[in-house]
Amino acid sequence: MICENITTKNGHLHFNNFDVVDLAKKYGTPLYLMDENRIRKNVHAYKEALNKYFGDSALTLYASKACSFMYIYKIMMEENIGIDVVSSGELYTAEKSDFDLSKAYFHSNNKTDEDIRYGIEKNIGYFVVDNIEEALVIEKICGDLNKEQKILLRVTPGIDTHTYEADKTGKIDSKFGTAIETGQALTLVGEILKLKHVRLYGFHCHVGSQVFEEDVYERTSKIMIKFFSQVKETYNFETLEYDIGGGLGVRYVDDDPSFNLDTKIKILATCIKEECKKYNLNVPSFRIEPGRSIVADAGMTLYTVGTIKKIPGYKNYVSIDGGMTDNPRFALYGARYSCFLANKMNNLCNFKADLVGRCCESGDIIAKDIMFPSDVSRYDIVAVATTGAYNYSMASNYNRLPRPSIVMLKDDKDFLVVKRESLDDIIANDII
Ligand SMILES: *Cc1c(COP(=O)(O)O)cnc(C)c1O
């Protein structure tokens, strides 16, 4: 199986030991499932590796854009890790879940004045500043409120991660951050150090997502630490925090690679310590911001099969009661998934079809060329694995489809953490 929390028993698919056919019956479809045990296990893996190789000043930040709702911030709070937020909406959700905002980092390449004021008023731990305009707004608002604000500066190390075009963010021509190579980042540091209310703590970079390549984070760190040394030489500023961003990959399909997190962090820590030694720098306190690799394999989506369309000599379609509204990742960038007919797991799969949604878009596809049992039929339950990241958080109401509910699975308990939207929710903001 694609992940160890997925098993088969009595012909039914099980997720975290729950029969998903029963869950579909109990809660209706489409339905997001989340495995809390798996989320915590993924968090523990980061926490333990960071502690082991970077010491107790290191902190894991959950990049909450991957999947944001109140209960998930409660988990991160209990796990005592930090979070990234990228909007007032995510910040508000965290605040309402009683998350300690001193451990929150506010990202985004274009924070509005309202975002900035809101973050400052809520005593957010850090802004990860992307550009000078934003730093000046923080300076102004902090001046008005007579406050100080900690920041990291986002810079671009010019690394190409060889993933999908939309996932590359560490390149020089990215819309995110300020480039090291052009000298702009060094100039910006000088301008920021002149500000009275803004306290620069260190630097952030994020080179991409769904990263598997061996040495991406080491190559990045070499460029970053050389930059820290230039900053020290130029301004006598010592970098206190180094935030390497997120992006570690997860397995969606059987031919995706896998890696050992402990080994990866160990190699990275060795590299960072060596580079700091080379430039005679203190090793900064380390931050990493996983999103996908915390929640992706803790998620599964269930659907009910509707129409089966066979076009002899051409192709076949299996239609389900959700689609790009609950999972737009195929439509956005051709993402791949492992799919199962959850109530017929022992049947031979020899019927090839595209798994498609119910939206009025030909691009409304969940996965192409999936092998189903030849007796796939209306009312069967389809399970799509590894949907915990960038599914619910990217969901929409296109065609006025209500967003599905989220059911959390923890030990032997299943419970709602997000209610299914109703038709009344759909018109809640309409005025006639
Ligand atoms: C999206 C993002 C992350 C998380 O990326 P994943 O691929 O989900 O791990 C971390 N940091 C920043 C700045 C991001 O934009």
Ligand as a Chemical Component Dictionary entry (heavy atoms), coordinates in Angstrom:
data_LIG
# 
_chem_comp.id                   LIG 
_chem_comp.type                 NON-POLYMER 
_chem_comp.pdbx_formal_charge   0 
_chem_comp.three_letter_code    LIG 
# 
loop_
_chem_comp_atom.comp_id 
_chem_comp_atom.atom_id 
_chem_comp_atom.alt_atom_id 
_chem_comp_atom.type_symbol 
_chem_comp_atom.charge 
_chem_comp_atom.model_Cartn_x 
_chem_comp_atom.model_Cartn_y 
_chem_comp_atom.model_Cartn_z 
_chem_comp_atom.pdbx_ordinal 
LIG C1 C1 C 0 4.143 26.268 1.016 1  
LIG C2 C2 C 0 5.220 26.660 1.938 2  
LIG C3 C3 C 0 5.710 25.761 2.869 3  
LIG C4 C4 C 0 5.265 24.324 2.945 4  
LIG O1 O1 O 0 5.577 23.623 1.797 5  
LIG P1 P1 P 0 5.259 22.041 1.738 6  
LIG O2 O2 O 0 5.663 21.656 0.371 7  
LIG O3 O3 O 0 3.801 21.885 1.978 8  
LIG O4 O4 O 0 6.077 21.399 2.799 9  
LIG C5 C5 C 0 6.666 26.206 3.759 10 
LIG N1 N1 N 0 7.110 27.494 3.721 11 
LIG C6 C6 C 0 6.651 28.375 2.825 12 
LIG C7 C7 C 0 7.163 29.758 2.852 13 
LIG C8 C8 C 0 5.699 28.008 1.907 14 
LIG O5 O5 O 0 5.258 28.899 1.021 15 
# 
loop_
_chem_comp_bond.comp_id 
_chem_comp_bond.atom_id_1 
_chem_comp_bond.atom_id_2 
_chem_comp_bond.value_order 
_chem_comp_bond.pdbx_ordinal 
LIG C1 C2 SING 1  
LIG C2 C3 SING 2  
LIG C2 C8 DOUB 3  
LIG C3 C4 SING 4  
LIG C3 C5 DOUB 5  
LIG C4 O1 SING 6  
LIG O1 P1 SING 7  
LIG P1 O2 DOUB 8  
LIG P1 O3 SING 9  
LIG P1 O4 SING 10 
LIG C5 N1 SING 11 
LIG N1 C6 DOUB 12 
LIG C6 C7 SING 13 
LIG C6 C8 SING 14 
LIG C8 O5 SING 15 
# 
